[in-house]
Amino acid sequence: MQAIFEYSTVVKKDIPSVYEQNHSSVMPGLRYVTENFNISLGVQFMNRKDPTFKDDLRYLGTLSYAF
């Protein structure tokens, strides 16, 4: 069992991107890995710098199994 904590920030400097505005995000999560099985679950909190856009909350997960 592993605990994951990720912090990221995007600062757009007049470059077109998929992000509409500058933001920072925090993603805590958990990962469980065995020889054949991997599962990761987390939640991402996105804080936008522009007050006209609301903050986002995303749930993320991955699952893999090797035969």
Buried (B, 14 or more C-beta within 10 A) or exposed (E): EEEEEEEEEBEEEEEEEEEEEBBBBEBEBEBEEEEEEBBBBBEBEBEBEEEEEEEEEEEEEEEEEEE
